[in-house]
Amino acid sequence: SAGSAAVTAVTGFCTTTFTSGAGAFLNGTACASSSTATYRYTVATAGELANLRVFSSAAETAAAGDVIVVNKNGSATTITCTIVQNAAVCSDTTHAVAVVPGDTITFAVTAATSAAAANMSASVGLYGQ
């Protein structure tokens, strides 16, 4: 469970500034709008995802903020956080999602309409059962 030590950390990142108002994935390339997750983490052992942490090298200037969601098998989970205006980090330490071998994990981002966040990285712990 999320109270024990993480077995591994699932990570994703992108470089440069996001396209304002666009959806994107943390694909390990430029933070441009993208409708396809080209980077996926494939789960090898059953467990639980929890403790999302997100960092941007630039504070968000838009009031709406940037929303980051952990996807499992292409669908949004309850694990999410928002980088709010004047911040460069966010986290979700409340929600957890069960995973089994073969599940795929991606990080989706919806950028604010005047996005300033850049060089974003995210991680979520994978805890054994």
Secondary structure, 3 states (H helix, E strand, C coil): CCCCCCCEEEEEECECECCCCCEEECCCCECCCCCCCCCCEECCCCEEEEEEEEECCCCCCCCCCEEEEEEECCEEEEEEEEECCCCCEEEEEEEEEEECCCCEEEEEEECCCCCCCECCEEEEEEEEC
